Each structure stands twice: as structure tokens, then as C-alpha cells.
């Protein structure tokens, strides 16, 4: 990832943002293939904070009972992306002195970076009760609620951050994403644009605006945002995906495929590009081409709707029955009670064992009219 992208919203370096594009898919009513699952990594590793942390080693060796030294090193380590060592430092600081609210704030940051949302909120609450009040604390709590999909609560805390710092770029960005989650497109675009106005060279904000524009079938706008972002970060995969998607929406599939291929080269974790490449291959029944793309997409998003079905059917079409059977069994597990997938799993499993299932329709036999038998002596029997 480029240095420009990595420097996004300096305070947020140690945090892992939730899968924001999942919000876009939900809000836009987009197809199942747009449900994301990958997380946007906003942390960075920089030599400056790392060196600053190392410079404290000697001071801590001389003053091993000085809680503030451990807290300072924890802060530097967080900025350097060294999350586990940072958490160890701030835990040591709290063991020595558990009164400063700022120490709990640092602990909340470290826990949030580890994805421990509830623990992070608990530490942040203690920080607040210990008198620590800052825009960064409200931002942390708001973003953590956003990650938990508690959109309105997230907005409440982000509003507090903006009351303290009206031009806070990160707070504006996250508030925009919270409105995406609430399916309030107008407000979402307003806040994302406001964030971009304060940091015009931020590729992640440009990516979200481009993605949202594509999701609402506005490819011309998406192309502008994507092109602008690529001038700043020419190797940022998500922006290449956005640029390719606008070609697809404008019925230029060949151009879209070329761009998706470049996206995969730059970022193998961006599964949407793999998914789109698989769809393009399947349109011409190039099953062997589609399979690796589907496999890679499913590694990043195991419940990606439609992808497992396409993978199973592609493997079956190529006679790779054991692998196809495995995928059909996963479909059964994901869709309990689905008779179609249960039958396919049974049928292909038999094929994998060399047992050919006879699917020839049976001939329909016309029912034979029953013979009427009358009792002796009744009319019509001539007796």
C-alpha cells in the first residue's frame, strides 16, 4: 500500500475500519456480489514512531516503575502499528497507576485495533469516567459503534467529536459511512464530500465516493472520483476496481475485465475484482479460468452469495467431481433444508465414487381402468 494511502487520517493508524463497502451494498440494495467482507486497513508502520518507541527503552530500564514512560511507549507503538507490544505497555502502565483516563484511552485504541469492540468500548467508558475528554475519544467510540453496525449511536458520538473539532476529517468520513448504513444517501454523500474537501488527496475517501456512485448507477461520477484518486495513489487496488466497474456499467466489458485484472495484480485481497473476472469468464463458459478467481474470492468472503454455486457448477462441468462434491456439501451446510443442493451433493458425490446416477425420466404408464365385477343375479349378467 502506498505511503499516501497508509497515512490516511493520522489518528486512525492503529485502527481497522469495518467493511465499509458492505454498508454500501446494504444501503444501495446492490446485488449480493457487492457484499463485502474485507476490511479497510487504515494502520501504517512508520519508522518515526518505531524509533521513538525504541528510544524509550533505556529510560524504562532506568525507571521501571514510571507508568507514564510505558504509556508514552504504548502511544508510539500504536502509531507504528505494533499493536500487541503497545497493549502490553499500556497494561503495565495501568498496573502501576490506574488513575489517568488517558491510559484507558490508549488501551481502548489498542483493543479496537485488535478487533475487540466491546472491550474497547468498556475501556473508553472508563477513560471518560476518569475525566478524559477529547475529540479523539468520541471518534474512537463512534467508529467502534460503526464497526458494530450501531449506526445511530455512532453518529451521536461522531457529532460530539465534530462539536469539539468541526473540521475533523475522520469524523466527517465516518459519519458519512454511518449514513450509508442508514441508507441515507444524500447525507452520506454530503459528509464524504465534506471530508474530501478537508483532505482532497485522500484515496480512501475517493474510493468510497466512487464505489457509492457505481452502486447507484452513476458511472460518470464514479469515473471522476476514481481517476482523481489514481493520480494520487496509482497503485491503490480499490480505486482500480471502481474505475473498472464504471466501464462495466457503461457496457464496455472488455475494458472492465482489463482493469479488474490489474486490480487483482495490485491487491489480491480485493475479492470483488476476482468475482467480476469470474463472472466474465463464465459468460463464455471458460470454467477453468473462472475457478481460481472464485476460489480466491471465497477465501476472502466465504458467504459471497452465488460464488460457491458457480464454483461447484464449474468444477462439475470440468469433471472435477470430488472438488465439486465438497462445494455442494458446503452449500447444503449453508442452506439447510434446501432439497436442490442436497440432491446435487448426493449426485456428484456418487459421480466422485464412480457411480453414475440414472437421471433418465421414467415412462409414464397410463392407468388401467379397473374391471367392474357385479354380484350373481344382478341385471346385466344374463343369469
N, C-alpha and C positions, 0 to 999 in steps of 0.2 A: 504494500500500500504506500502511496506517495506521502511525502512529508506534509504536503498541503492538506491531504485528507486526514492524516493522523493528528494534525494539530487542531482538529475541529473542537471548538468550544472548550478552551483550555481547562476549565474546571472539571470537565467531564472525562478527562483522560482515563481514569481508572474504571469508568462505568461501562457496563454492557447494556446497550439500548435494547429494548424489546423488539420483536419482529414487526417493525413498523409497517411493512408492506402487507402484513396480514390485516392490519386495520384498514388499509386501502381496499383490499379485496372485499371485506365485510361491508364497508361503507358504500362501496360503489355497486354492490350487487354483482361483482365481476364473476367470471366463470371460476369453477373450482380450481382450475390450474393456477389461479393467481393467489392461492392461499399459501402463504409463506412460512415459512418456517425458519428460516435462517435469521440470525441476529446481526444487527449492525454493530460492528465493533468500533467503539469510539476511543479505545485506550491507545496509548502510544508508549514506546520506550525511547527515552531520550538520554543522551549522555550527561546532560547537565544535572538533572535531579539525581541520577545514579551516583555521579561523582560527589555531589553534595551529601548524599547519604553516607557514602564511604568515608567522607571527611569527619563524620561524627563518631566513627568507630573508636578513635583514640580518646575522645572526650568521654564517651560512655565507659571505656575501660578504666579511666581515671576516677569517674564519678558514677559507679554502678547503681547508686540509689537515687539518681536525679531523674525523676519522672518526665520532666519537660524535655530532656535530651532524647528519650525514647520516642516521645510524641513528635518531636521535630523530625527524627529519622523516619518515623512512620509516614509523615506527610510527604517527605522527599521520595520515599519508596513507592507511595501511591502514585505520585506524579511520574515515576519511572516505570510504572506498570508491574512492580514487584509486589503483588497483592498479598501472598502468604507471608513473606517476611514483614510486610507492613502490619498485618494483623497481629503477628507475634509481638512486634514492638509496642503497638498500642495496648495490647493486653497486658504487657509488662508494665507500661506506664500506669494503667488503671490499678494494677496490683499494688503499686507504690503510692498512688494518690488517685482516689476515685471521685474527687470533688469537681474538677473542671469540666464544664459542659462541652468544651471544645474537644476533649479527649473522646467523649462518646460520639461526637460528630465524626471524628476520624474513624472510629470503629464502625459507624454506620456506613461510611463510604467504602471501607474495605469489605464489609459484608455484602453491600449492594454489588460490588464488583465480582463477588463470588456467586451472585445469583440468589443469595439467601434473603429474599424480600422481606419476610415477616421479621426476621432477626434484625435486619437493617432498620425497619420502621420502629422496632422496640428501642434500639439504641438511639435513634433520632429523637424519640419521645423523651428519653432520659436527658438527652442534651438540651432539649427545650425546657424541661422542668428544672434543669440546673442553671438556667439563665442564659443559655447560648441562643442568640437570635441573629440570623443573617439571611440574606437572600439565598446564599448557597444551601443553607439547611432547608429552606422551603422548596428550593429547586430539587434537592435530593428527594425529599418526601413526595413531591409532586410527580417526579419522574418514576419513582418506585411504584406509586399507585397506578401510573400509566402502564407500567410493565405488568401490573396485576389486572389490567383492564378495568380499573375503577375510574372511569373517565371523569365523572363529575367531581369526585374527590380530588383527582389530580389537578383539575382546573382551579379548584379552590386554593390549593397550595401554590400553584403557579401564579395565581393572581396576587397572593401575598408577596411572592418574590418580585413581581412586577411593581407592586406598590412601593417596595423598597428601592428597586432599580428599574425604572420604566423602560430603559433601553437594553435590558438583559437579553442578549441574543438567544441563549439557550432556552430561557423561559418562554420566549415567543415561539421558538421552534417546537418545543414540546406541547405548548398549548395548542398550536396548530394541529399536531398529531392527535391530541385528545379530542379535538373537534372532528377529526376524521373518524375516530372511533364512535362518536355520537352521530355520525352520518350528517353532520352539518358542514356541507362542502363550502359554502360561502365563507363561513368563519374560518374554516381550515385554511383556505387559500389566503385569506387576509393575513392571518398570523404567520404563515410560512413566508409570504412576501415581505412582511414586516421584518422577520428575522433575516431574510436575504438582503434587505435594504441596509441592515446594520453590519452585515458581513457578506458583501457581494461576491466574494471569491470562494464561498463555501460549497464544495462539490456535493456534500451530503444533502444540503437543503435543495440544491438544484436537482438532484436525483429525485427527491421526494415530490417536488413540483412537476417534474417530467413524468414520473410514474403516475401521479394523480391525474394529470392531463390525459395520458393514454387511457387510463381506466375509465375516464368519462368521454372517451372517443373524441378527443381534441388533439389529434396528432400534430397539427401545425404548431400549437403551443408547446407540445412536448419536445418537438424537434428543436425549438429555440432554446429551451432550458437545457436540453442535453448537449447541444452544440456549445453553448456558453460554458457548461461545466467541463467539457472535454478540452477546452482551451486552457483551463486552469489545471486539470488533472487528466492528461491524455491517456493514462493507464488505469483509470478507475473503471472497473468492470461494470458495475451497475449502471453507470451513465451510457456505456456502450449498449447495454441491453435496452435502455429507454430509447436510444437512437434507432436500434433495430426494430423495436416494436412499432414505432411510428411508420416505418416502411411497410410493415405487415398490414397495419390498419388502412394504409393507402393503396392496398392491392399491389404491392411490389415485393412479392415473396422471395425472389432470388436475392434482392438486396438485403432483405431481412435476414436470410439464412447466413449470408456472408458476415453480417455484423454479429449475429448470435455466436458464430464460430469464433470470432475474435474475442467476444465476451468470455467464452469458456477458456480460451488461451490465457487471458489475463486473470481470471478469477474462477477457479474450478469449484468454488463453494456456491457460486450463484446458480442455483439449480433451475431457475426459470428459463435460462438460456438453453440448458440441456433439454428441458421439457419441450421448448419450442422447436429445437432441432429434431427431436424425436417425432413430433407431430408432422413436420415437413417430410421426414423420411417415410413415415407410414402412409402419407398420401400417395406415394408411388410404390408402396409395398416393399420398401427397402428395409426389411425386418432386421437384417444383420447390422445395418447402420443405426437403426433406432435403439437396439438393445443396450449398448453401453451408455447411451445418453439417459435412458430410462433408469438403468441401474444406478447411475451416479446421482440422478435427481432423487431417487427413493432413499439413498443413503442420507441425504440431507433432509428430506421431508417424507418420512415413511408412510404418512397417511395422505399423500398427494392424490387427490381424487382422480380416478381414471388412469393414472400412471401404472399401477400394478396390473390392472386388467390388460392394458396394452402390452405390458411386458410379458404377461402369461401367454397371451394370444400370439405374440411374436415368436416366443420360444416354441410354442406348439406348432406354429406354421413351418418352422425350420426343423421339426422333428426332434427337438431337444426336450424329450418328454419328461425325464426326471426333474430338470430345472423348471419346466412349466408346471409340473405337478406341485412342486414346492410353492410356487407363486399362487396357484389356485387354492392350496390349503391355507395360505395366509389370507386370501380373500374370504375364505369361509370363516376364519377366526375374526376377521374384521367385520363381517356381515353375518352374524349368527342367525340361522334360520332361513338363509337365502337358498332356495332349492336349486337355482341355476348353478351357483358356484359349488354347491355340494355335489351336484351331478358331474360338473366339469372336473372337479378334483378326483372323483371316483373313476371317471372315464380315462383321464390322462394318466392317473396312477396305474391303471391296468395296462395302458399302452407302454408305460415305462417298464413294466414287467413282461412285456411281450404278449399280453392278452389283448386280442382285438375284440372290441365291443361291437356287436352287430346292431347297427342302427337302422337297418332296412325296415321300413314300415310294414307291419303285418297287413295281409289282405283282409279286407272287411268281408265277413261272411254274412250273407243275408239271413235273417232269422227264418226258421222253418215254421210254417203255420201249424199249430197243434191240431191233431185229429180229434174230431168230436166223437165221443162214444156215448150212445144212448142206451138206456136200460131195456131189457127184453119186454116186448109187449107194447112199447111206446109207438106212437104213429111214425110212419116213415120207414119202418124196418121190414114191412111186408110179413109180419108174424101174427 
